[in-house]
Amino acid sequence: MDREALNRLRWRCTRRAMLEMDLLLGKFLDERFPALTPAQAEAFAVLADMEDLELWPLVNGTQHCQDPLQAEIVAMLRDVRVK
Amino acid sequence: MSNVNIPVRKFDAVIVGAGGAGLRAAIQLSEAGLKTAVLSKVFPTRSHTVAAQGGVSASLGNSEQDHWHWHMYDTVKGSDWLGDQDAIEYMCRKAPEVVVELEHFGMPFDRTDEGKIYQRPFGGHMSNFGEKPVRRACAAADRTGHAMLHALYQRNVRANTQFFVEWMALDLIRDAEGQVLGVIALEMETGEIVAFHAKATVFATGGAGRIFHSSTNAFINTGDGLGMAARAGIPLEDMEFWQFHPTGVAGAGVLITEGVRGEGGILRNSSNERFMERYAPNAKDLASRDVVSRAMVTEINEGRGCGPNKDFVLLDITHLDPATIMKRLPGIREISIQFAGIDPIKAPIPVVPTCHYQMGGIPTNYHGEVLDANGQVVKGFYAAGECACASVHGANRLGTNSLLDLLVFGKASGDSVVDALRKDAVAHKDLPANFADRTLARINRLNTQTGGANVNDTRLAMQRTMQNHCGVFRFKDKLEEGVRKILEIEKEVARTEIKDKSQVWNTARVEALELDNLIEVAKATMISAEARKESRGAHVRDDAPDTPENPNGRDDKNWHKHTLWQRDGNKLSYKPVTMTPLSVETIALKTRSY
């Protein structure tokens, strides 16, 4: 991913409605995103485009993701430790 | 680049910020047929209004008898008598109207069996002037702010409001007479700098909670409107008043709900002592927010904090049955694991008092018109929501009045613009020749700075200074030292350096520009707090304790007045609190107790 695209994604991951999502998505981008396959990166971009109140229940486990590839990314997001 | 190269776009009105206040103002303007631009750093429904879950208050009386005058009383009392009573009466009287309007815009409020808007009780909401609790909060499950933003956004789409998404406003444009003529803004996607030339400019940029190290605010809340106003010579009012929540995860700031203590959670210090027994022998860990926050800070200040830096205390639920934790406190385990690295079933959660809401802001009257340091209306300039200070929250905000504030004053500011433009149906005033000089100088400095300060390190130094010297419980010596430190950090902000000098999607530049705004708010807060030698509402000083002469440390004789901080020379001045409501009698000063 080129610098511009990555910066755009970074902005959309770290300027969100909820602090929780800023922290988790920002950390994910730093730690996990570089190793994703192109298909996984695309699935992450779809999740990052969701609104926080759609994405947060998936991450905190109160709702489940139907798409298998997105579910894989959600599982990785659940593993992110901000601390 | 010089002024002559800057593209100029003309609108009747430009609104900066697309949260609840900005969207509500935009509806008034667009539906009145004005050509309206709304600038936002993010897509509107990603604004921080989403995080307001509790509800919006209005004396609809759907569940039991209620009255706007009782709501007004609760708000004045909540403000510790620092709120302006004309603005508070206006807001509480308008509340039923703006809530019903929102319902008509499609807001999916919870309903009673009869189909009316369901109302629930909320802390501080009382009937008959403080007599007993009343159900006044209207909500859409636990997603009130989210639902509100969607309803307002859809209405704007219908009204043809023009949105400029992922644009950051950089500075106000004022002419020699002080009239505001629009803003200069940066489009992130292209790096282009554009002037938005407008007959009216409305700021609805939200709060600046990111000045503190521990904050529940999303990263977007960098006080851009306050920074721009301060640089343009507009004062900031009552910036010493910030609402804190006792239990944010240390380091991250993510909120741990009060329900954790309700279910038996215990606060402990480094000696594993249940310290709240000393501060509140009866209520213990369930004492009020301010009592708990102060006790936590006292423990940390006296060396009984936990961790390598002894800078947090512990919230312990390890004695609770794991099944109870999973059933009664859903999500708390996940939050603790993800944001504190702690499984609360096995170990206690590190917590600190955490900044939540900004009571002060850009001074306005209850029409949403911005006021200068002399109390005169600044022509062409309006503000609403958390960035503005009407002042309805005074020294502390009543729960659910934040969403009400943005609806009422978003609408009021929009109406004021419509009235002004109808009365004064003239062409755009010419832009001054040098309108972008200061902004371009800031950008050019960032582009050429070498050997400068790192943006992240400087922001962190500011946040730690604010947290340690100007947090929920304040001390004379620490405030004085805090003023010195924050003025030193300001010098670093003036020499920040970014490695990436590119034009397109340069987020490093945007973050440096955000820091330019944060530091203005940090200075205003620290300097205003150091100067106010009393305790009132959310501003609590160790050297202004509860005495018979000054109950709760409040000193009405000397300090019943609003602070105005001005950037030029860090000058402080004061103005009286408006004690005369619009139609009812003054709610006279008395000691605030719950």
Chai-1 contact restraints between the chains, C-beta under 6 A:
chainA,res_idxA,chainB,res_idxB,connection_type,confidence,min_distance_angstrom,max_distance_angstrom,comment,restraint_id
A,E4,B,V504,contact,1.0,0.0,6.0,A-B,restraint_1
A,E4,B,W505,contact,1.0,0.0,6.0,A-B,restraint_2
A,N7,B,W505,contact,1.0,0.0,6.0,A-B,restraint_3
A,N7,B,T507,contact,1.0,0.0,6.0,A-B,restraint_4
A,R8,B,W505,contact,1.0,0.0,6.0,A-B,restraint_5
A,R10,B,T507,contact,1.0,0.0,6.0,A-B,restraint_6
A,W11,B,T507,contact,1.0,0.0,6.0,A-B,restraint_7
A,T14,B,F219,contact,1.0,0.0,6.0,A-B,restraint_8
A,R15,B,V42,contact,1.0,0.0,6.0,A-B,restraint_9
A,R15,B,F219,contact,1.0,0.0,6.0,A-B,restraint_10
A,R15,B,I220,contact,1.0,0.0,6.0,A-B,restraint_11
A,R16,B,R46,contact,1.0,0.0,6.0,A-B,restraint_12
A,A17,B,R46,contact,1.0,0.0,6.0,A-B,restraint_13
A,A17,B,H48,contact,1.0,0.0,6.0,A-B,restraint_14
A,A17,B,V50,contact,1.0,0.0,6.0,A-B,restraint_15
A,M18,B,A51,contact,1.0,0.0,6.0,A-B,restraint_16
A,M18,B,A218,contact,1.0,0.0,6.0,A-B,restraint_17
A,L19,B,A218,contact,1.0,0.0,6.0,A-B,restraint_18
A,E20,B,V254,contact,1.0,0.0,6.0,A-B,restraint_19
A,D22,B,A218,contact,1.0,0.0,6.0,A-B,restraint_20
A,D22,B,F219,contact,1.0,0.0,6.0,A-B,restraint_21
A,L23,B,A252,contact,1.0,0.0,6.0,A-B,restraint_22
A,L53,B,R143,contact,1.0,0.0,6.0,A-B,restraint_23
A,L53,B,H146,contact,1.0,0.0,6.0,A-B,restraint_24
A,N60,B,G331,contact,1.0,0.0,6.0,A-B,restraint_25
A,N60,B,E334,contact,1.0,0.0,6.0,A-B,restraint_26
A,R81,B,G341,contact,1.0,0.0,6.0,A-B,restraint_27
A,V82,B,A252,contact,1.0,0.0,6.0,A-B,restraint_28
A,V82,B,F339,contact,1.0,0.0,6.0,A-B,restraint_29
A,K83,B,A340,contact,1.0,0.0,6.0,A-B,restraint_30
A,K83,B,G341,contact,1.0,0.0,6.0,A-B,restraint_31
